[in-house]
Amino acid sequence: MPTKSSDPVFQLVKSLTQSEKRYFRLFTNRQGSTDGLKFLQLFDAFDAQEQPDEERVLTQVPALKRAQLANLKANLYKQLLGSLRIYHAGQNIDIQLHEQLDYARVLYNKGFYQQSLRMLARVKLAAQQAEMPHVALLAIDFEKLIESQYITRSLQGRAESLAAEATATAAHLSQQHALSNASLRLYGLYLQAGHARNQADHERFTAYFRAHLPAQLGRASGFWEKLYFYQAHVWYHTINQDFRSCYRYAQKWVDLFEQAPHLKESQTMLYIKGLHNVLASLFNMLYYSRFMEVLQTLEDFAANQTRRATPNTEILLFQYIWTNRLNACFMEARFTEGVEIIPELLEQLGQYKAQLDLHRTLVFYYKIACLYFGSGNYRQAIKYLNRIIDHKDLSLREDLQCFARILNLVAHFEAGQDAELEYQVRSVYHFLAKMDDQQPMQVEVFRFLRRVGRAAPSQLRDEFVRLKARLEEIAAQPFDRRPFLYFDIISWLESKISGRTVQEVMQQKFLTLK
């Protein structure tokens, strides 16, 4: 039977560029002739396939036996990783430093202690310059081992110097890990629950934040300590919907890289993620002019032909650029034009789907649904909302699941699918009861949709006016405004009251943005 397309060996083979494939063949030929190397025959067979099919491989290459296949795949995987490690070593300072640590170990084992110490000194200096204290600590520990076992005629005071270096570096690492743990956990809370729903949520997140982060960093803090400190603040303020503070710390995050431009190359992922968080904050603040400036910075970085490109970087650039292109469409209320770019987005989404996490994919579906809703194509909006609703794992983005259902209700109302509307209302009530997430906005929308089903046409406008007034009161409350970040239902109500389209109402609002 054909194996699943998630086969890691097959995926790795198909991910190789032409230059990586050429290097792999040179790599396998380093010890002489490649004739008879069965893992190379397996490589050629996989390379020629669009989907992994082991039965076809065994038929096409009779020299490969079924009993050997598992070991051959393991060997091929190892050889591919070894080849890629060497091929990309020049672009990865951490690979180079670990390689030099290996060389220092070889020299030590041969008894060349002075040579080993010189190698370690170079590693330590390079690691400190590259803001890699964990590698520097490995070098220091190795230096201590050599100095403690052998008379190397080092300068007097070497023991004290090494001990002080080790203590200072370990202290930096300890604080770095504490800050990174806090940042990661806050990010995990955001992915799971979204924004704070009430005062109790706010107090719980604030208690955790204050217990795990210092009020401020010391002057001696390094790049990574500052970065994790700023990241933790970004997630905390995002959760609590304090987007001005979120923007301030996201900009500090980006400024770290502007002050150390060499790290843009080695830590590209973190640089562009910082830009993305600046953009997310500006979008939530509706600060359009600054948003477009930062989006252009991100687009220019992606278009720079001299930057280092890796599959990981390209996937992230796809996510961040397309997310913010869609957000620009929402701010400008260009829903009809936005719908025209959906086919291109879906094509690229298909290319990257194997590498994208589920959270990102669901967010794209929600934004696509919003574009269709804003353009008046409610059936297409329902189609993409159902892709979110049909996903059964509720451990991720509970808020997205909730608001997808809210928008789905309104889309059914607009599409005239009255027969399904009552069922949809009951279904969403049951869902939110299990999620313990009924908020004032949701309750008011449910009541409205139940009432309008029985209302005469002449009464509809009054119902829209009543709901709009109630929702404006709710939106003014700090923790109750969360749903309006996902769906501008007030603009929809204005469109129903004034007899204009949602797009026309929001385009009028766009003219007031700074």
C-alpha positions in Angstrom: 0.0 0.0 0.0 1.2 3.6 -0.7 2.6 5.2 2.5 1.2 8.5 3.8 2.4 11.7 2.3 3.6 12.7 5.8 6.6 10.2 5.4 9.4 12.3 6.8 12.1 10.9 4.5 10.0 11.6 1.4 9.1 15.1 2.7 12.8 15.9 3.2 13.7 14.6 -0.3 11.0 16.6 -2.0 12.0 19.8 0.0 15.5 19.8 -1.5 16.5 22.5 -4.0 18.4 21.6 -7.2 21.7 22.8 -5.7 21.0 20.8 -2.5 20.4 17.7 -4.6 23.7 18.3 -6.5 25.6 18.7 -3.2 24.0 15.6 -1.7 25.4 13.5 -4.7 28.8 15.0 -4.1 28.5 14.3 -0.4 27.7 10.7 -1.0 30.6 10.4 -3.5 33.1 11.7 -0.9 34.4 8.2 -0.2 34.6 7.0 -3.8 32.1 5.4 -6.2 28.4 5.6 -5.4 27.7 2.5 -7.5 25.6 0.1 -5.5 24.7 2.5 -2.7 21.1 1.4 -2.1 20.1 4.5 0.0 21.1 6.6 -3.1 18.8 4.4 -5.3 16.0 5.0 -2.8 16.7 8.7 -3.0 16.4 8.7 -6.8 13.2 6.7 -6.6 11.6 9.1 -4.1 12.8 12.1 -6.0 11.0 10.9 -9.1 7.6 10.5 -7.3 4.9 13.0 -6.6 3.5 11.0 -3.7 5.4 8.4 -1.7 4.7 4.8 -2.9 7.0 2.2 -1.5 5.4 -0.6 -3.5 6.3 1.2 -6.7 9.9 1.8 -5.4 10.3 -1.9 -4.8 9.0 -2.7 -8.3 11.2 -0.2 -10.0 14.4 -1.0 -8.1 14.6 -4.8 -7.7 17.9 -4.5 -5.7 15.9 -3.0 -2.8 14.3 -5.7 -0.6 11.3 -5.1 1.5 13.1 -6.2 4.7 15.8 -3.6 4.1 13.5 -0.7 3.4 13.1 0.6 7.0 16.9 0.6 7.5 17.6 2.2 4.1 15.1 5.0 4.8 16.8 5.6 8.2 20.2 5.7 6.5 19.0 8.0 3.7 17.5 10.4 6.3 20.8 10.5 8.2 22.8 11.0 5.0 20.5 13.8 3.9 20.7 15.6 7.2 24.5 15.2 7.2 24.7 16.7 3.7 22.4 19.6 4.6 24.3 20.4 7.8 27.5 20.9 5.9 25.8 22.7 2.9 24.2 25.3 5.2 27.0 25.6 7.8 28.2 28.8 6.2 24.9 30.5 6.9 24.4 29.2 10.4 26.8 30.5 13.1 25.5 28.0 15.6 26.4 25.1 13.4 29.9 26.6 12.8 30.5 27.1 16.6 29.4 23.6 17.5 31.7 22.2 14.8 34.6 24.1 16.3 33.7 22.7 19.7 33.9 19.3 18.1 37.3 20.1 16.8 38.4 21.3 20.2 37.3 17.9 21.6 39.3 16.1 18.9 42.5 18.2 19.8 41.9 17.5 23.5 41.6 13.8 22.9 44.9 13.9 20.9 46.6 15.6 23.9 47.0 19.0 22.2 45.7 21.0 25.1 47.1 24.4 24.1 45.6 24.1 20.6 42.3 23.0 22.1 42.3 26.0 24.5 43.0 28.4 21.6 40.1 26.9 19.6 37.8 27.3 22.7 38.8 30.9 23.2 37.8 31.7 19.6 34.5 29.8 20.0 33.8 31.7 23.2 34.5 35.1 21.7 32.4 34.4 18.6 29.5 33.1 20.7 29.5 36.2 22.9 29.5 38.4 19.8 26.6 36.4 18.3 24.6 36.6 21.5 24.8 32.9 22.1 25.7 32.5 25.8 24.7 28.9 25.9 27.5 28.1 23.4 29.9 30.3 25.3 29.1 28.4 28.5 29.9 25.1 26.8 33.3 26.5 25.7 33.9 27.9 29.3 33.1 24.5 30.9 35.5 22.8 28.5 38.2 25.3 29.3 37.6 24.6 33.0 38.0 20.9 32.4 41.3 21.3 30.7 42.7 23.8 33.2 41.6 21.7 36.1 43.3 18.5 34.8 46.5 19.7 33.1 49.3 22.2 33.7 48.9 24.4 30.7 51.1 27.3 31.9 48.2 29.7 31.7 48.5 33.2 33.1 48.2 33.6 36.8 44.6 34.2 37.9 43.1 32.1 35.1 41.1 30.0 37.5 39.4 33.1 39.0 38.8 34.5 35.6 37.1 31.4 34.3 35.0 31.0 37.4 33.8 34.6 37.1 33.0 34.1 33.4 31.1 31.0 34.1 29.1 32.6 36.9 28.2 35.7 34.8 27.3 33.6 31.8 25.2 31.2 33.8 23.4 34.1 35.4 22.5 35.5 32.0 21.3 32.1 30.8 19.2 31.6 33.9 17.4 34.9 33.5 17.1 34.3 29.8 15.4 31.0 30.3 13.1 32.4 33.0 12.0 35.2 30.7 11.6 32.9 27.7 9.5 30.5 29.8 7.2 33.3 30.8 7.0 34.6 27.3 6.1 31.2 25.9 3.5 30.5 28.5 1.8 33.8 28.0 1.8 33.2 24.2 0.3 29.8 24.9 -2.5 31.3 27.0 -3.2 33.8 24.1 -3.4 31.0 21.5 -5.7 29.0 23.7 -8.1 31.6 25.1 -7.5 34.8 23.0 -8.2 38.1 24.7 -9.2 38.4 28.4 -13.0 37.9 28.6 -13.6 39.6 32.0 -12.0 41.1 35.1 -11.3 37.6 36.5 -9.3 36.7 33.3 -7.4 40.0 33.5 -6.5 39.4 37.2 -5.4 35.9 36.5 -3.1 36.8 33.6 -1.8 39.8 35.5 -0.9 37.7 38.6 1.0 35.3 36.4 2.7 38.1 34.6 3.9 39.9 37.7 5.0 36.7 39.4 7.3 35.6 36.5 8.7 38.9 35.1 10.8 41.5 36.8 9.5 45.1 36.8 12.5 46.1 34.7 15.7 44.6 33.3 19.1 45.2 34.7 21.6 47.3 32.7 23.8 44.3 32.0 21.0 42.4 30.3 21.8 41.0 26.9 20.0 40.8 23.6 18.0 37.7 24.4 16.9 38.8 27.9 15.6 42.1 26.4 13.9 40.2 23.6 12.0 37.8 25.8 11.2 40.6 28.2 9.6 42.6 25.3 7.9 39.5 23.9 6.3 38.7 27.3 4.9 42.3 27.4 3.6 42.0 23.9 1.6 38.8 24.7 0.4 40.2 28.0 -0.9 43.5 26.6 -2.4 41.7 23.6 -4.4 39.4 25.9 -5.6 42.4 27.9 -6.4 44.4 24.7 -4.0 47.2 25.6 -2.9 47.7 22.1 -1.0 50.9 22.7 1.3 49.2 25.2 1.5 46.2 22.9 2.6 48.5 20.0 5.2 50.1 22.3 6.8 46.8 23.3 6.6 45.3 19.8 8.4 48.3 18.5 11.1 47.9 21.2 11.4 44.3 19.9 12.0 45.5 16.4 14.4 48.2 17.5 16.6 45.6 19.1 17.3 44.2 15.6 17.8 47.7 14.2 20.5 48.3 16.8 22.1 44.9 16.0 21.5 44.6 12.2 23.8 41.5 12.0 21.2 39.6 14.0 18.6 40.2 11.3 20.5 37.7 9.2 21.0 35.0 11.8 17.6 35.5 13.6 15.4 36.5 10.7 12.4 34.6 12.0 12.3 36.7 15.2 12.9 40.0 13.3 9.9 39.5 11.0 7.7 38.2 13.8 8.4 41.4 15.6 7.4 43.4 12.6 4.2 41.3 12.4 3.3 42.1 16.0 3.9 45.8 15.4 1.4 45.5 12.5 -1.1 43.5 14.5 -1.1 46.3 17.2 -1.4 49.0 14.6 -4.3 47.2 13.0 -6.1 46.9 16.3 -5.5 50.5 17.0 -6.7 51.4 13.5 -3.6 53.5 12.9 -3.6 53.2 9.2 -0.8 55.4 8.0 1.8 53.8 10.3 0.4 50.4 9.5 1.1 50.9 5.8 4.7 52.1 6.5 5.5 49.0 8.5 3.8 46.7 6.0 6.0 48.3 3.3 9.1 47.6 5.5 8.1 43.9 5.7 7.4 43.7 1.9 10.7 45.4 1.2 12.6 42.9 3.4 10.9 40.0 1.6 11.8 41.4 -1.8 15.4 42.0 -0.9 17.4 39.8 -3.2 20.5 39.9 -1.0 18.9 38.6 2.2 19.3 35.0 3.3 16.3 32.9 2.2 15.3 29.6 3.8 12.1 27.6 3.6 11.3 28.5 7.2 11.7 32.2 6.4 9.6 32.0 3.3 6.8 30.3 5.1 6.7 33.0 7.8 6.9 35.8 5.3 3.9 34.2 3.5 2.0 34.1 6.7 2.8 37.6 7.9 2.6 39.4 4.5 -0.7 37.9 3.5 -2.3 38.3 7.0 -1.5 42.0 6.9 -2.5 42.4 3.2 -5.9 41.1 4.3 -5.9 43.4 7.3 -5.2 46.3 5.0 -8.2 45.3 2.9 -10.3 45.4 6.1 -9.1 48.8 7.2 -9.7 50.3 3.7 -13.0 48.4 3.4 -11.8 47.0 0.0 -13.8 43.8 0.3 -14.7 43.4 -3.4 -11.1 43.9 -4.4 -9.9 41.7 -1.5 -12.0 38.8 -2.8 -10.0 39.0 -6.1 -6.8 38.1 -4.3 -8.3 35.0 -2.6 -7.4 32.6 -5.4 -3.7 33.6 -5.2 -3.8 33.3 -1.4 -5.4 29.8 -1.5 -2.9 28.6 -4.1 0.0 29.6 -1.8 -1.8 28.3 1.2 -2.0 25.0 -0.5 1.7 25.1 -1.2 2.6 25.8 2.5 -0.2 23.9 4.2 2.0 21.0 5.3 4.3 23.4 7.1 1.6 25.7 8.5 0.3 25.1 12.0 -3.5 24.7 12.4 -3.9 28.0 14.2 -2.6 30.0 11.2 -4.8 28.1 8.7 -7.9 28.7 10.8 -7.1 32.5 11.0 -6.8 32.6 7.2 -10.1 30.9 6.7 -11.8 33.4 9.1 -10.3 36.4 7.3 -11.3 34.9 3.9 -14.9 34.5 5.3 -14.9 38.1 6.5 -13.8 39.3 3.0 -16.7 37.4 1.4 -19.1 38.7 4.0 -18.1 42.3 3.4 -18.4 41.9 -0.3 -22.0 40.5 0.1 -21.2 36.9 -0.9 -22.7 35.3 2.2 -22.8 31.7 0.9 -19.0 31.7 0.4 -18.5 33.3 3.8 -20.5 30.4 5.3 -18.4 27.9 3.4 -15.1 29.1 5.0 -16.7 29.6 8.4 -17.8 26.0 8.4 -14.2 24.9 7.8 -13.5 26.5 11.2 -16.6 25.2 12.9 -16.2 21.7 11.6 -12.7 21.5 13.3 -13.3 19.4 16.4 -10.2 20.2 18.4 -11.3 23.0 20.6 -8.0 23.4 22.5 -6.8 26.0 20.1 -8.3 29.5 19.6 -11.5 29.0 21.5 -12.4 32.7 20.7 -12.0 32.1 17.0 -14.4 29.2 17.2 -16.9 31.3 19.1 -16.8 34.3 16.7 -16.8 32.1 13.6 -20.2 30.9 14.9 -21.5 34.4 15.5 -20.5 35.6 12.0 -22.0 32.4 10.7 -25.4 33.3 12.3 -25.4 36.7 10.7 -24.3 35.3 7.3 -27.3 32.9 7.4 -29.6 35.8 8.2 -28.3 37.8 5.3 -28.4 34.9 3.0 -32.0 34.4 3.7 -31.6 30.9 5.1 -34.3 31.4 7.7 -35.1 27.7 7.8 -31.6 27.0 9.2 -31.3 30.1 11.4 -33.3 28.8 14.4 -31.2 25.6 14.4 -28.0 27.6 14.1 -29.0 29.7 17.1 -29.7 26.7 19.3 -26.4 25.0 18.1 -24.3 28.1 19.0 -26.1 28.4 22.4 -25.1 24.8 23.2 -21.5 25.4 22.0 -21.0 28.5 24.1 -22.6 26.9 27.1 -19.9 24.2 27.0 -17.2 26.8 26.4 -18.5 29.0 29.2 -18.1 32.0 27.0 -21.5 33.8 26.6 -20.7 37.5 26.5 -23.2 40.4 26.3 -22.6 41.0 22.6 -23.4 37.3 21.8 -26.5 37.3 24.0 -27.8 40.4 22.3 -27.2 39.1 18.8 -29.0 35.8 19.7 -32.0 37.7 21.1 -32.1 39.9 18.0 -32.0 37.0 15.6 -34.8 35.2 17.4 -36.9 38.4 17.4 -36.5 39.3 13.8 -37.7 35.9 12.7 -41.1 36.9 14.0 -41.0 40.6 13.2 -42.9 42.3 10.4 -40.8 43.9 7.7 -41.9 47.3 8.9 -40.4 46.6 12.3 -37.0 45.5 11.1 -35.4 48.9 11.0 -36.4 49.6 14.6 -34.9 46.3 15.7 -31.6 47.2 14.0 -31.6 50.6 15.7 -32.3 49.0 19.1 -29.5 46.4 18.7 -27.0 49.0 17.4 -27.6 51.2 20.5 -27.2 48.3 22.8 -24.0 47.0 21.2 -22.5 50.5 21.3 -22.9 50.5 25.0 -21.3 47.0 25.3 -18.4 48.0 23.0 -17.5 50.8 25.4 -16.8 48.3 28.2 -13.1 47.2 28.4 -13.6 43.5 28.4 -16.8 43.3 26.5 -15.4 44.9 23.3 -13.4 41.7 22.4 -16.0 40.4 20.0 -15.8 43.6 17.9 -12.2 42.9 17.1 -13.4 39.8 15.1 -16.4 41.2 13.4 -17.5 44.9 13.0 -21.2 44.1 13.6 -21.9 47.8 14.3 -21.0 48.7 10.8 -23.2 45.9 9.5 -26.1 47.3 11.6 -25.4 50.8 10.2 -25.7 49.4 6.7 -29.1 47.9 7.5 -30.4 51.1 9.0 -29.1 53.4 6.3 -29.8 51.1 3.4 -26.2 51.0 2.3 -23.8 48.1 1.9 -21.3 47.2 4.7 -18.5 48.1 2.3 -19.9 51.6 1.8 -20.3 52.2 5.6 -16.8 51.0 6.4 -15.3 53.0 3.5 -16.8 56.1 5.0 -15.2 55.2 8.4 -11.9 54.6 6.7 -11.7 58.3 5.7 -11.5 59.2 9.4 -8.5 57.0 10.2 -5.2 58.6 10.9 
